[in-house]
Amino acid sequence: MADVIDRGNEQAEYLLEVALARRPQLPVGPSATHCDDCDEPIPALRREKVAGCTTCVECQRIREVKRG
């Protein structure tokens, strides 16, 4: 019986690791002052509220639409 429980725990741990690896990685660090895509200035409020952002709102929206 312990073998079944051990296998179940191993499978649950594996599935958790897979799920964590698939989650989107959040940017870390200071936000860019200008958009990586269009080179327009990124508003100060966006830089404050979205840590590590590298795109303006419009370019981020386009990226998300393309990503699906």
PyMOL Python script that loads the backbone (N, CA, C, O; Angstrom):
from pymol import cmd

cmd.read_pdbstr("""\
ATOM      1  N   MET A   1       0.816  -1.193   0.000  1.00  0.00           N
ATOM      2  CA  MET A   1       0.000   0.000   0.000  1.00  0.00           C
ATOM      3  C   MET A   1       0.863   1.262   0.000  1.00  0.00           C
ATOM      4  O   MET A   1       0.515   2.256  -0.636  1.00  0.00           O
ATOM      5  N   ALA A   2       1.972   1.218   0.706  1.00  0.00           N
ATOM      6  CA  ALA A   2       2.853   2.385   0.767  1.00  0.00           C
ATOM      7  C   ALA A   2       3.418   2.711  -0.610  1.00  0.00           C
ATOM      8  O   ALA A   2       3.652   3.879  -0.922  1.00  0.00           O
ATOM      9  N   ASP A   3       3.641   1.684  -1.440  1.00  0.00           N
ATOM     10  CA  ASP A   3       4.172   1.932  -2.781  1.00  0.00           C
ATOM     11  C   ASP A   3       3.206   2.767  -3.611  1.00  0.00           C
ATOM     12  O   ASP A   3       3.634   3.665  -4.336  1.00  0.00           O
ATOM     13  N   VAL A   4       1.924   2.488  -3.515  1.00  0.00           N
ATOM     14  CA  VAL A   4       0.908   3.240  -4.256  1.00  0.00           C
ATOM     15  C   VAL A   4       0.892   4.692  -3.794  1.00  0.00           C
ATOM     16  O   VAL A   4       0.801   5.607  -4.613  1.00  0.00           O
ATOM     17  N   ILE A   5       0.978   4.900  -2.498  1.00  0.00           N
ATOM     18  CA  ILE A   5       0.991   6.251  -1.943  1.00  0.00           C
ATOM     19  C   ILE A   5       2.264   6.980  -2.361  1.00  0.00           C
ATOM     20  O   ILE A   5       2.217   8.154  -2.728  1.00  0.00           O
ATOM     21  N   ASP A   6       3.395   6.292  -2.307  1.00  0.00           N
ATOM     22  CA  ASP A   6       4.660   6.900  -2.727  1.00  0.00           C
ATOM     23  C   ASP A   6       4.605   7.317  -4.194  1.00  0.00           C
ATOM     24  O   ASP A   6       5.031   8.416  -4.549  1.00  0.00           O
ATOM     25  N   ARG A   7       4.081   6.438  -5.042  1.00  0.00           N
ATOM     26  CA  ARG A   7       3.971   6.774  -6.469  1.00  0.00           C
ATOM     27  C   ARG A   7       3.041   7.963  -6.681  1.00  0.00           C
ATOM     28  O   ARG A   7       3.310   8.833  -7.509  1.00  0.00           O
ATOM     29  N   GLY A   8       1.956   7.993  -5.933  1.00  0.00           N
ATOM     30  CA  GLY A   8       1.015   9.116  -6.024  1.00  0.00           C
ATOM     31  C   GLY A   8       1.665  10.427  -5.614  1.00  0.00           C
ATOM     32  O   GLY A   8       1.467  11.456  -6.261  1.00  0.00           O
ATOM     33  N   ASN A   9       2.437  10.388  -4.540  1.00  0.00           N
ATOM     34  CA  ASN A   9       3.153  11.587  -4.090  1.00  0.00           C
ATOM     35  C   ASN A   9       4.199  12.026  -5.103  1.00  0.00           C
ATOM     36  O   ASN A   9       4.353  13.221  -5.358  1.00  0.00           O
ATOM     37  N   GLU A  10       4.919  11.072  -5.683  1.00  0.00           N
ATOM     38  CA  GLU A  10       5.921  11.402  -6.697  1.00  0.00           C
ATOM     39  C   GLU A  10       5.264  12.029  -7.927  1.00  0.00           C
ATOM     40  O   GLU A  10       5.784  12.989  -8.495  1.00  0.00           O
ATOM     41  N   GLN A  11       4.118  11.479  -8.334  1.00  0.00           N
ATOM     42  CA  GLN A  11       3.416  12.031  -9.494  1.00  0.00           C
ATOM     43  C   GLN A  11       2.902  13.439  -9.189  1.00  0.00           C
ATOM     44  O   GLN A  11       2.997  14.326 -10.038  1.00  0.00           O
ATOM     45  N   ALA A  12       2.363  13.654  -8.000  1.00  0.00           N
ATOM     46  CA  ALA A  12       1.875  14.978  -7.619  1.00  0.00           C
ATOM     47  C   ALA A  12       3.021  15.985  -7.598  1.00  0.00           C
ATOM     48  O   ALA A  12       2.858  17.120  -8.047  1.00  0.00           O
ATOM     49  N   GLU A  13       4.164  15.583  -7.088  1.00  0.00           N
ATOM     50  CA  GLU A  13       5.336  16.464  -7.057  1.00  0.00           C
ATOM     51  C   GLU A  13       5.792  16.794  -8.474  1.00  0.00           C
ATOM     52  O   GLU A  13       6.117  17.943  -8.774  1.00  0.00           O
ATOM     53  N   TYR A  14       5.816  15.794  -9.336  1.00  0.00           N
ATOM     54  CA  TYR A  14       6.205  16.010 -10.734  1.00  0.00           C
ATOM     55  C   TYR A  14       5.250  16.990 -11.422  1.00  0.00           C
ATOM     56  O   TYR A  14       5.695  17.912 -12.105  1.00  0.00           O
ATOM     57  N   LEU A  15       3.954  16.793 -11.244  1.00  0.00           N
ATOM     58  CA  LEU A  15       2.970  17.667 -11.878  1.00  0.00           C
ATOM     59  C   LEU A  15       3.084  19.098 -11.359  1.00  0.00           C
ATOM     60  O   LEU A  15       2.899  20.048 -12.119  1.00  0.00           O
ATOM     61  N   LEU A  16       3.384  19.259 -10.085  1.00  0.00           N
ATOM     62  CA  LEU A  16       3.593  20.586  -9.524  1.00  0.00           C
ATOM     63  C   LEU A  16       4.816  21.251 -10.145  1.00  0.00           C
ATOM     64  O   LEU A  16       4.771  22.434 -10.486  1.00  0.00           O
ATOM     65  N   GLU A  17       5.906  20.505 -10.296  1.00  0.00           N
ATOM     66  CA  GLU A  17       7.117  21.047 -10.919  1.00  0.00           C
ATOM     67  C   GLU A  17       6.855  21.473 -12.356  1.00  0.00           C
ATOM     68  O   GLU A  17       7.338  22.520 -12.786  1.00  0.00           O
ATOM     69  N   VAL A  18       6.098  20.676 -13.104  1.00  0.00           N
ATOM     70  CA  VAL A  18       5.769  21.011 -14.486  1.00  0.00           C
ATOM     71  C   VAL A  18       4.931  22.283 -14.534  1.00  0.00           C
ATOM     72  O   VAL A  18       5.184  23.166 -15.353  1.00  0.00           O
ATOM     73  N   ALA A  19       3.937  22.376 -13.662  1.00  0.00           N
ATOM     74  CA  ALA A  19       3.069  23.559 -13.635  1.00  0.00           C
ATOM     75  C   ALA A  19       3.864  24.814 -13.285  1.00  0.00           C
ATOM     76  O   ALA A  19       3.651  25.868 -13.884  1.00  0.00           O
ATOM     77  N   LEU A  20       4.766  24.710 -12.334  1.00  0.00           N
ATOM     78  CA  LEU A  20       5.584  25.870 -11.956  1.00  0.00           C
ATOM     79  C   LEU A  20       6.523  26.280 -13.085  1.00  0.00           C
ATOM     80  O   LEU A  20       6.768  27.470 -13.285  1.00  0.00           O
ATOM     81  N   ALA A  21       7.045  25.315 -13.814  1.00  0.00           N
ATOM     82  CA  ALA A  21       7.949  25.628 -14.927  1.00  0.00           C
ATOM     83  C   ALA A  21       7.206  26.311 -16.070  1.00  0.00           C
ATOM     84  O   ALA A  21       7.798  27.102 -16.804  1.00  0.00           O
ATOM     85  N   ARG A  22       5.923  26.017 -16.228  1.00  0.00           N
ATOM     86  CA  ARG A  22       5.136  26.579 -17.331  1.00  0.00           C
ATOM     87  C   ARG A  22       4.575  27.969 -17.039  1.00  0.00           C
ATOM     88  O   ARG A  22       4.177  28.679 -17.962  1.00  0.00           O
ATOM     89  N   ARG A  23       4.540  28.358 -15.785  1.00  0.00           N
ATOM     90  CA  ARG A  23       3.929  29.648 -15.469  1.00  0.00           C
ATOM     91  C   ARG A  23       4.785  30.777 -16.029  1.00  0.00           C
ATOM     92  O   ARG A  23       6.008  30.659 -16.117  1.00  0.00           O
ATOM     93  N   PRO A  24       4.135  31.864 -16.403  1.00  0.00           N
ATOM     94  CA  PRO A  24       4.890  33.002 -16.948  1.00  0.00           C
ATOM     95  C   PRO A  24       5.838  33.574 -15.900  1.00  0.00           C
ATOM     96  O   PRO A  24       5.482  33.699 -14.728  1.00  0.00           O
ATOM     97  N   GLN A  25       7.006  33.907 -16.320  1.00  0.00           N
ATOM     98  CA  GLN A  25       7.973  34.508 -15.417  1.00  0.00           C
ATOM     99  C   GLN A  25       7.734  36.020 -15.360  1.00  0.00           C
ATOM    100  O   GLN A  25       7.705  36.687 -16.394  1.00  0.00           O
ATOM    101  N   LEU A  26       7.566  36.550 -14.162  1.00  0.00           N
ATOM    102  CA  LEU A  26       7.347  37.971 -13.999  1.00  0.00           C
ATOM    103  C   LEU A  26       8.673  38.706 -14.063  1.00  0.00           C
ATOM    104  O   LEU A  26       9.678  38.224 -13.541  1.00  0.00           O
ATOM    105  N   PRO A  27       8.682  39.871 -14.700  1.00  0.00           N
ATOM    106  CA  PRO A  27       9.921  40.645 -14.765  1.00  0.00           C
ATOM    107  C   PRO A  27      10.371  41.065 -13.369  1.00  0.00           C
ATOM    108  O   PRO A  27       9.555  41.315 -12.482  1.00  0.00           O
ATOM    109  N   VAL A  28      11.653  41.135 -13.203  1.00  0.00           N
ATOM    110  CA  VAL A  28      12.225  41.548 -11.931  1.00  0.00           C
ATOM    111  C   VAL A  28      13.219  42.662 -12.221  1.00  0.00           C
ATOM    112  O   VAL A  28      13.907  42.644 -13.242  1.00  0.00           O
ATOM    113  N   GLY A  29      13.285  43.619 -11.324  1.00  0.00           N
ATOM    114  CA  GLY A  29      14.240  44.695 -11.485  1.00  0.00           C
ATOM    115  C   GLY A  29      13.568  45.982 -11.920  1.00  0.00           C
ATOM    116  O   GLY A  29      12.341  46.071 -11.965  1.00  0.00           O
ATOM    117  N   PRO A  30      14.366  46.961 -12.234  1.00  0.00           N
ATOM    118  CA  PRO A  30      13.808  48.269 -12.602  1.00  0.00           C
ATOM    119  C   PRO A  30      13.119  48.224 -13.967  1.00  0.00           C
ATOM    120  O   PRO A  30      13.514  47.470 -14.856  1.00  0.00           O
ATOM    121  N   SER A  31      12.099  49.038 -14.106  1.00  0.00           N
ATOM    122  CA  SER A  31      11.391  49.145 -15.380  1.00  0.00           C
ATOM    123  C   SER A  31      12.203  49.984 -16.355  1.00  0.00           C
ATOM    124  O   SER A  31      12.975  50.854 -15.953  1.00  0.00           O
ATOM    125  N   ALA A  32      12.019  49.711 -17.636  1.00  0.00           N
ATOM    126  CA  ALA A  32      12.686  50.489 -18.678  1.00  0.00           C
ATOM    127  C   ALA A  32      12.028  51.858 -18.788  1.00  0.00           C
ATOM    128  O   ALA A  32      10.847  52.007 -18.473  1.00  0.00           O
ATOM    129  N   THR A  33      12.770  52.840 -19.223  1.00  0.00           N
ATOM    130  CA  THR A  33      12.196  54.174 -19.415  1.00  0.00           C
ATOM    131  C   THR A  33      11.569  54.317 -20.791  1.00  0.00           C
ATOM    132  O   THR A  33      10.682  55.146 -20.991  1.00  0.00           O
ATOM    133  N   HIS A  34      12.036  53.498 -21.753  1.00  0.00           N
ATOM    134  CA  HIS A  34      11.501  53.531 -23.110  1.00  0.00           C
ATOM    135  C   HIS A  34      11.133  52.108 -23.542  1.00  0.00           C
ATOM    136  O   HIS A  34      11.791  51.139 -23.162  1.00  0.00           O
ATOM    137  N   CYS A  35      10.080  52.005 -24.333  1.00  0.00           N
ATOM    138  CA  CYS A  35       9.560  50.721 -24.797  1.00  0.00           C
ATOM    139  C   CYS A  35      10.578  49.993 -25.672  1.00  0.00           C
ATOM    140  O   CYS A  35      11.181  50.593 -26.562  1.00  0.00           O
ATOM    141  N   ASP A  36      10.765  48.713 -25.419  1.00  0.00           N
ATOM    142  CA  ASP A  36      11.670  47.887 -26.227  1.00  0.00           C
ATOM    143  C   ASP A  36      11.191  47.752 -27.666  1.00  0.00           C
ATOM    144  O   ASP A  36      12.001  47.577 -28.576  1.00  0.00           O
ATOM    145  N   ASP A  37       9.874  47.834 -27.879  1.00  0.00           N
ATOM    146  CA  ASP A  37       9.324  47.600 -29.216  1.00  0.00           C
ATOM    147  C   ASP A  37       9.214  48.865 -30.066  1.00  0.00           C
ATOM    148  O   ASP A  37       9.587  48.856 -31.239  1.00  0.00           O
ATOM    149  N   CYS A  38       8.704  49.959 -29.479  1.00  0.00           N
ATOM    150  CA  CYS A  38       8.462  51.166 -30.274  1.00  0.00           C
ATOM    151  C   CYS A  38       9.351  52.340 -29.882  1.00  0.00           C
ATOM    152  O   CYS A  38       9.327  53.372 -30.551  1.00  0.00           O
ATOM    153  N   ASP A  39      10.123  52.209 -28.829  1.00  0.00           N
ATOM    154  CA  ASP A  39      11.056  53.214 -28.331  1.00  0.00           C
ATOM    155  C   ASP A  39      10.382  54.484 -27.811  1.00  0.00           C
ATOM    156  O   ASP A  39      11.041  55.508 -27.631  1.00  0.00           O
ATOM    157  N   GLU A  40       9.073  54.419 -27.571  1.00  0.00           N
ATOM    158  CA  GLU A  40       8.364  55.554 -26.962  1.00  0.00           C
ATOM    159  C   GLU A  40       8.601  55.513 -25.449  1.00  0.00           C
ATOM    160  O   GLU A  40       8.837  54.439 -24.894  1.00  0.00           O
ATOM    161  N   PRO A  41       8.540  56.668 -24.776  1.00  0.00           N
ATOM    162  CA  PRO A  41       8.698  56.674 -23.309  1.00  0.00           C
ATOM    163  C   PRO A  41       7.578  55.879 -22.631  1.00  0.00           C
ATOM    164  O   PRO A  41       6.420  55.936 -23.047  1.00  0.00           O
ATOM    165  N   ILE A  42       7.936  55.151 -21.600  1.00  0.00           N
ATOM    166  CA  ILE A  42       6.951  54.423 -20.802  1.00  0.00           C
ATOM    167  C   ILE A  42       6.533  55.363 -19.676  1.00  0.00           C
ATOM    168  O   ILE A  42       7.387  55.861 -18.943  1.00  0.00           O
ATOM    169  N   PRO A  43       5.219  55.616 -19.525  1.00  0.00           N
ATOM    170  CA  PRO A  43       4.755  56.539 -18.479  1.00  0.00           C
ATOM    171  C   PRO A  43       5.231  56.118 -17.081  1.00  0.00           C
ATOM    172  O   PRO A  43       5.333  54.933 -16.766  1.00  0.00           O
ATOM    173  N   ALA A  44       5.517  57.131 -16.262  1.00  0.00           N
ATOM    174  CA  ALA A  44       6.033  56.886 -14.914  1.00  0.00           C
ATOM    175  C   ALA A  44       5.088  56.009 -14.096  1.00  0.00           C
ATOM    176  O   ALA A  44       5.550  55.142 -13.354  1.00  0.00           O
ATOM    177  N   LEU A  45       3.786  56.214 -14.213  1.00  0.00           N
ATOM    178  CA  LEU A  45       2.832  55.420 -13.441  1.00  0.00           C
ATOM    179  C   LEU A  45       2.929  53.941 -13.806  1.00  0.00           C
ATOM    180  O   LEU A  45       2.872  53.081 -12.927  1.00  0.00           O
ATOM    181  N   ARG A  46       3.073  53.641 -15.090  1.00  0.00           N
ATOM    182  CA  ARG A  46       3.230  52.236 -15.505  1.00  0.00           C
ATOM    183  C   ARG A  46       4.524  51.662 -14.941  1.00  0.00           C
ATOM    184  O   ARG A  46       4.540  50.534 -14.447  1.00  0.00           O
ATOM    185  N   ARG A  47       5.601  52.423 -15.010  1.00  0.00           N
ATOM    186  CA  ARG A  47       6.886  51.941 -14.482  1.00  0.00           C
ATOM    187  C   ARG A  47       6.796  51.661 -12.986  1.00  0.00           C
ATOM    188  O   ARG A  47       7.425  50.726 -12.491  1.00  0.00           O
ATOM    189  N   GLU A  48       6.009  52.475 -12.257  1.00  0.00           N
ATOM    190  CA  GLU A  48       5.849  52.275 -10.815  1.00  0.00           C
ATOM    191  C   GLU A  48       4.987  51.059 -10.510  1.00  0.00           C
ATOM    192  O   GLU A  48       5.303  50.286  -9.605  1.00  0.00           O
ATOM    193  N   LYS A  49       3.901  50.882 -11.257  1.00  0.00           N
ATOM    194  CA  LYS A  49       2.919  49.843 -10.947  1.00  0.00           C
ATOM    195  C   LYS A  49       3.279  48.474 -11.508  1.00  0.00           C
ATOM    196  O   LYS A  49       2.838  47.456 -10.974  1.00  0.00           O
ATOM    197  N   VAL A  50       4.078  48.430 -12.585  1.00  0.00           N
ATOM    198  CA  VAL A  50       4.435  47.157 -13.215  1.00  0.00           C
ATOM    199  C   VAL A  50       5.959  47.015 -13.136  1.00  0.00           C
ATOM    200  O   VAL A  50       6.690  47.453 -14.024  1.00  0.00           O
ATOM    201  N   ALA A  51       6.405  46.399 -12.061  1.00  0.00           N
ATOM    202  CA  ALA A  51       7.846  46.253 -11.840  1.00  0.00           C
ATOM    203  C   ALA A  51       8.503  45.500 -12.986  1.00  0.00           C
ATOM    204  O   ALA A  51       8.030  44.441 -13.399  1.00  0.00           O
ATOM    205  N   GLY A  52       9.579  46.047 -13.487  1.00  0.00           N
ATOM    206  CA  GLY A  52      10.348  45.382 -14.527  1.00  0.00           C
ATOM    207  C   GLY A  52       9.746  45.463 -15.918  1.00  0.00           C
ATOM    208  O   GLY A  52      10.182  44.739 -16.813  1.00  0.00           O
ATOM    209  N   CYS A  53       8.746  46.332 -16.127  1.00  0.00           N
ATOM    210  CA  CYS A  53       8.137  46.399 -17.461  1.00  0.00           C
ATOM    211  C   CYS A  53       9.145  46.932 -18.478  1.00  0.00           C
ATOM    212  O   CYS A  53       9.990  47.769 -18.163  1.00  0.00           O
ATOM    213  N   THR A  54       9.031  46.430 -19.689  1.00  0.00           N
ATOM    214  CA  THR A  54       9.943  46.844 -20.760  1.00  0.00           C
ATOM    215  C   THR A  54       9.196  47.330 -21.993  1.00  0.00           C
ATOM    216  O   THR A  54       9.817  47.696 -22.991  1.00  0.00           O
ATOM    217  N   THR A  55       7.864  47.336 -21.930  1.00  0.00           N
ATOM    218  CA  THR A  55       7.064  47.784 -23.061  1.00  0.00           C
ATOM    219  C   THR A  55       5.977  48.748 -22.598  1.00  0.00           C
ATOM    220  O   THR A  55       5.567  48.737 -21.437  1.00  0.00           O
ATOM    221  N   CYS A  56       5.521  49.576 -23.526  1.00  0.00           N
ATOM    222  CA  CYS A  56       4.389  50.450 -23.243  1.00  0.00           C
ATOM    223  C   CYS A  56       3.119  49.601 -23.247  1.00  0.00           C
ATOM    224  O   CYS A  56       3.153  48.430 -23.625  1.00  0.00           O
ATOM    225  N   VAL A  57       2.018  50.182 -22.833  1.00  0.00           N
ATOM    226  CA  VAL A  57       0.761  49.439 -22.724  1.00  0.00           C
ATOM    227  C   VAL A  57       0.343  48.882 -24.082  1.00  0.00           C
ATOM    228  O   VAL A  57      -0.037  47.715 -24.182  1.00  0.00           O
ATOM    229  N   GLU A  58       0.409  49.704 -25.123  1.00  0.00           N
ATOM    230  CA  GLU A  58      -0.045  49.267 -26.449  1.00  0.00           C
ATOM    231  C   GLU A  58       0.816  48.124 -26.984  1.00  0.00           C
ATOM    232  O   GLU A  58       0.279  47.146 -27.503  1.00  0.00           O
ATOM    233  N   CYS A  59       2.112  48.226 -26.869  1.00  0.00           N
ATOM    234  CA  CYS A  59       2.984  47.145 -27.352  1.00  0.00           C
ATOM    235  C   CYS A  59       2.795  45.874 -26.526  1.00  0.00           C
ATOM    236  O   CYS A  59       2.865  44.772 -27.069  1.00  0.00           O
ATOM    237  N   GLN A  60       2.558  46.013 -25.230  1.00  0.00           N
ATOM    238  CA  GLN A  60       2.290  44.834 -24.403  1.00  0.00           C
ATOM    239  C   GLN A  60       0.997  44.169 -24.838  1.00  0.00           C
ATOM    240  O   GLN A  60       0.919  42.942 -24.896  1.00  0.00           O
ATOM    241  N   ARG A  61      -0.024  44.969 -25.146  1.00  0.00           N
ATOM    242  CA  ARG A  61      -1.293  44.425 -25.625  1.00  0.00           C
ATOM    243  C   ARG A  61      -1.085  43.645 -26.916  1.00  0.00           C
ATOM    244  O   ARG A  61      -1.632  42.554 -27.078  1.00  0.00           O
ATOM    245  N   ILE A  62      -0.299  44.195 -27.834  1.00  0.00           N
ATOM    246  CA  ILE A  62      -0.012  43.517 -29.103  1.00  0.00           C
ATOM    247  C   ILE A  62       0.704  42.196 -28.848  1.00  0.00           C
ATOM    248  O   ILE A  62       0.378  41.187 -29.472  1.00  0.00           O
ATOM    249  N   ARG A  63       1.674  42.191 -27.940  1.00  0.00           N
ATOM    250  CA  ARG A  63       2.381  40.940 -27.609  1.00  0.00           C
ATOM    251  C   ARG A  63       1.433  39.885 -27.081  1.00  0.00           C
ATOM    252  O   ARG A  63       1.528  38.713 -27.445  1.00  0.00           O
ATOM    253  N   GLU A  64       0.514  40.305 -26.218  1.00  0.00           N
ATOM    254  CA  GLU A  64      -0.423  39.348 -25.630  1.00  0.00           C
ATOM    255  C   GLU A  64      -1.407  38.813 -26.659  1.00  0.00           C
ATOM    256  O   GLU A  64      -1.783  37.642 -26.603  1.00  0.00           O
ATOM    257  N   VAL A  65      -1.829  39.650 -27.596  1.00  0.00           N
ATOM    258  CA  VAL A  65      -2.726  39.198 -28.655  1.00  0.00           C
ATOM    259  C   VAL A  65      -2.010  38.176 -29.540  1.00  0.00           C
ATOM    260  O   VAL A  65      -2.587  37.149 -29.897  1.00  0.00           O
ATOM    261  N   LYS A  66      -0.768  38.456 -29.887  1.00  0.00           N
ATOM    262  CA  LYS A  66       0.008  37.533 -30.721  1.00  0.00           C
ATOM    263  C   LYS A  66       0.238  36.202 -30.013  1.00  0.00           C
ATOM    264  O   LYS A  66       0.218  35.141 -30.637  1.00  0.00           O
ATOM    265  N   ARG A  67       0.457  36.274 -28.701  1.00  0.00           N
ATOM    266  CA  ARG A  67       0.726  35.070 -27.909  1.00  0.00           C
ATOM    267  C   ARG A  67      -0.520  34.208 -27.795  1.00  0.00           C
ATOM    268  O   ARG A  67      -0.430  32.989 -27.646  1.00  0.00           O
ATOM    269  N   GLY A  68      -1.689  34.851 -27.867  1.00  0.00           N
ATOM    270  CA  GLY A  68      -2.944  34.093 -27.816  1.00  0.00           C
ATOM    271  C   GLY A  68      -3.474  34.033 -26.476  1.00  0.00           C
ATOM    272  O   GLY A  68      -4.526  33.433 -26.255  1.00  0.00           O
TER     273      GLY A  68
END
""", "prot")
cmd.dss("prot")
cmd.show_as("cartoon", "prot")
cmd.util.cbc("prot")
cmd.orient("prot")
